[in-house]
Structure formats: C-alpha cells, structure tokens
Amino acid sequence: MASDHYFSSRPGGEATLRTITVTLAGRELSLATAGGVFSPEHLDTGTRILLDRAPAPPPSGELLDLGCGWGPIAISLALRSPDATVWAVDVNERALDLVRRNAARLGISNVNAVLPGDVPDGVRFAGIWSNPPIRIGKPELHALLEHWLPRLHDDASAWLVVAKHLGAESLQRWIAEELDLDVERTAQDKGFRVLGVSAAASAR
C-alpha cells in the first residue's frame, strides 16, 4: 500500500493545498484539501448521498464524524447544529489539519478535529455519521465499529454509507448479529446504501 495512502497517520509527499467549491448545509463553500486524504478533488458520491439522505442532526449534544477526511461531514454537522459539539475523528493527521483549517476559514468553533485516542472515554454521542474506510479490511473495520457504535446514547442513531459492491449487505448483517444493534437500510442511490443503526430494542 502506498505510503501516502489516506489510511496513513502521516501521509508521504508534500501537503500542497488546493481549494475546491462544495455545497454543504445549503451553502456554497470554498474549502481546502490536499493529497494524501480521501477524495481530495471533490466531494465523493457516497458522502454526498449520506449528507442528502440521512436525517437532520440533533440540535445539540456530542456528534461524531468517524473517518472525517478533510471534513465535509463535520462541517455540515457544525453548520446545521451550531449548539452541538462535533468530533471529527481520523487517524490521518493531515486530514485533521485540513478540518481545522476549514473550520477556521468558516469561523466555526464547535468542531474538535482529533485522533481517535483523544476523544475522552466518557463521551457518548447523540449521533454518528460515517463513510467508513471499507478498504482497510474487515478485521480493522469491524474493530473500528465495535469501538464507536456502542458509544451511542440509547435513543441515538448512527448513519453509515457503504457501496453495495464493497459489502454493504454483509456489513449490515454483521452489525446486527455481532453488535446486537438494530440496523436497517434507509436509502439507496447510485450503488450506495445508507444504513441506520440504533441500540437493539431489547437493550432499551
């Protein structure tokens, strides 16, 4: 795997900044991206579908963007829910730097862009959004979801977007069977599935 792959904590190569224009939370924004992060040239289709098809975030509480990249989900959540605290989590330090740059550019103060280990253990989430890094492999992906999904509040939901050809249906079954969480396909578009995940009814 290339050293500058976006799963790397410190991607190789220079972080040459570029500016792209995207529409988030109903606003046209100019945001910074760079090589070595996921989809640096445009807002990828899966993330766009997730933002368009998942329900609006709650107005307050702790919200998680898991695998934030350069920050489109985190920024959208922060703009739509200015009274919430948004945690933008990624292993890629270049991605976290871009999230911080973009939040500062927009005057957003409610985003914490941090490494996974920097989220306090006691934080539980009123919502989780993720275009999860499927290509890291099943063991790593499952470990990631095992760590974060149980940190939802009992009445909260997570929203995941996964391409059908990358295993959306098998992931849906795994979440239900191995994590004992309620999971359903809530939308599908352009080969992607949006999965809504919540605490199993028996656990409420």
Disulfide bonds with the S-S distance in Angstrom:
none
